[in-house]
Amino acid sequence: MKTQILDKVISWLDHDIMLSQRAIYEDGNQPVATDGSDDFFKGNLHTSQSLLDQIKQWQQEESKWLHSLLLSVSPYCSIYSLRTLERMGNR
């Protein structure tokens, strides 16, 4: 369940980043607004991108931790136990 929610959050952040970029830049490089009204979207873009980057960092750290755990217990566990540990890491 946690994985499904996290996938939805990541998808939402990706979409929000795309929408903010569209609101700020026309054709990828020309500003849409020159009166400062795009500041809201710039702040939103920064927040969404920062959160997405942090989630990805946490996922990498968790993956490394789980991998080292699996390596440390693998001589003592059956393949069934290893799969159970992997599923526990996805909760």
N, C-alpha and C positions, 0 to 999 in steps of 0.2 A: 504494500500500500504506500509506504513512504517513497519508494522508487517512482510510482505512478504520479504522485503529487509533485515530486521534484522534477520529473520530466515535463509536467504541465507548467511549472514555474519557469523552467528553462525555455520552453517554447514561447511562453508569454513574454519573457524578457527579450528574446530574439525578435519577436514581432514588434514590441514596443520600441526597441532600438531602431528598427527599420522605419517605423512611423515617425519617430523623432528626427531621424536623418532626412526624411522626405520633407518634414515641416521646416527644417533649417536650410537645406540646400536644394536648389533646383538643378536638375541635370548633373547632380553629383558634386558641383563645385561653385555654383553661383548662389549667394545668399538669397533666400526668398524675401526676407524682410530686412530693411536697413534702418528701421526706427527703434531697434532694441527689443521689439516684441518677441523675438525668437529666443530671448534669454531663458524663458520658461522651458522651452524644448531642449535647449542646450543643457540646462540643469537636469532635466529628466533623462536625457541621453547619458549624461555622465553617471547619474545614479544607477540606471539600469545596466550600463556597461560595467560599472564597478562591482555591482552585485553578481552579475554573471561571471566575471573574472574570479571573484572570491569563491563562488560555488565550484567552479572548475578546479581551483586550487585545493579546496577541501576534498573534492572527489579524487584528485591525484594522491593526496596524502592518505586518504582512506584506502585506496587501492594498494599503495605501497605497504601500508600496515597489514592489510589482509594477506597480501602476497607473502610477506615475511612470516606471518603467523602460520600460514599454510606450509611454508617450507620447514619451519621449526617443528611442526607436529606430524608432518607427512610420514616419517619412518615408523610412527607409532599408531597411525590411524588407517582404517580401511578407506577405500575410495568413497564408500557411502558416507563416512564421517566427514571427509573433506568436502563433499558436495553439500552436506548439511551446514558446515561452517561457512561455505560460500554464500548459501542462501541467507544465513543469519546476517551476513555483511550487507545484504541488500534490503534490509528492513529499516 
